Amino acid sequence: MKTKEIKIKLVKSAIARKPHQSKTLKALGLTKINQIVTKKDNDAIRGMIATVAHLVEVQ
């Protein structure tokens, strides 16, 4: 069975954001603007994306 993957792109900076949002971005592996990471599509990752939805773009 093939697992689904999603691509997450950081479109806005984590500067001047709440600490839990910055930590969530770091946990996703996003440190630079326009950086794209590929993660497995599961509930934990979806929850992290929801936390920083205004900073990222899901492709």
C-alpha positions in Angstrom: 0.0 0.0 0.0 1.4 3.3 -1.0 1.4 6.2 1.5 0.2 9.6 0.4 2.6 12.5 0.7 2.0 16.2 0.8 4.3 19.1 -0.1 4.4 22.1 2.3 5.9 25.4 1.2 6.8 28.2 3.6 5.5 31.5 2.1 5.7 33.9 5.1 8.4 34.4 7.7 8.2 33.1 11.3 9.7 36.4 12.6 7.4 38.1 15.1 5.1 35.1 15.4 4.1 33.4 18.6 6.6 30.9 19.9 4.4 27.8 19.3 4.0 28.7 15.7 7.8 29.1 15.2 8.4 25.7 16.9 5.8 24.1 14.7 7.5 25.4 11.5 10.8 24.1 12.8 9.2 20.7 13.6 7.9 20.5 10.0 11.5 21.2 8.8 10.7 24.7 7.4 13.4 27.3 8.1 13.6 29.5 5.0 11.0 31.2 2.9 10.1 29.3 -0.3 11.5 26.1 1.2 9.5 23.0 0.3 9.3 19.8 2.4 7.6 16.5 1.7 5.8 14.8 4.6 3.5 11.8 5.0 -0.2 12.8 5.0 -1.5 11.9 8.4 -3.5 13.6 11.2 -0.5 14.8 13.1 1.0 16.7 10.1 -2.5 18.0 9.2 -2.8 19.4 12.7 0.6 21.1 12.4 -0.4 22.6 9.1 -3.6 23.9 10.6 -1.6 25.7 13.3 0.5 27.6 10.8 -2.0 27.7 7.9 -1.5 31.5 7.4 2.3 31.0 6.9 2.4 27.9 4.6 1.0 26.7 1.3 0.1 23.0 0.7 0.8 21.8 -2.8 
